[in-house]
């Protein structure tokens, strides 16, 4: 073996190692190029989805505020109330909506301190109904004195609005005073068990005695046909 053989083998080994490294670098550059292209495609897709999502969110919010503001206009024909929904991030990461209320002069009012309970109840009720419609959920809503803070005239405005939704397939089960709408039932509790009986005639916000003697309560629940 020549004295140069060892040196030649070392040079050859280094060359082969360099070739392998250059091949690996080329492969990594190719993967980086493909990864960059994929990232740019995903980034554009995210932008497009965000745009579509923002458009959908805006449409949903406009639908909800439209229903509520038209109702408020009927309730306050001479002193307009309007609500606006503002999207905000809580703690910089959790999206939520802030409900803002303005008066006829466009001045913002505090819903908690500068408006009545009834107004908040109306807004809450319409929000729930709108969300059921938007999410295509089951169109049934149980309301246990949800509108108790409303005066009689305001309830008279809400009743036809509920009927509009009912005509579109909504069902409302309402436990409430002073709301004369749909089929009416008298709920009494003369003892440990409540009784439910059909109530005929007009309801004029009467307050019934719920703890009258059991023998005076009509405990029969009449069957009513679907076409009544």
Secondary structure, 3 states (H helix, E strand, C coil): CCCCHHHHHHHHHHHHHHHHHHHHHHHHHHHHHHHHHHHHHHHHHHHHHHHHHHHHHHHHHHHHHHHHHHHHHHHCCCCCCEEEEEEEEECCCEEEEEEEEECCCCCEECCCCCCCHHHHHHHHHHHHHHHHHHCCCCCEEEEECCCCCCCHHHHHHHHHHHHHHHHCCCEEEEECCCCCCCCCEEEECCCCCCEEEECCCCCCCCCCCCCCCHHHCCCCCCCCCCCC
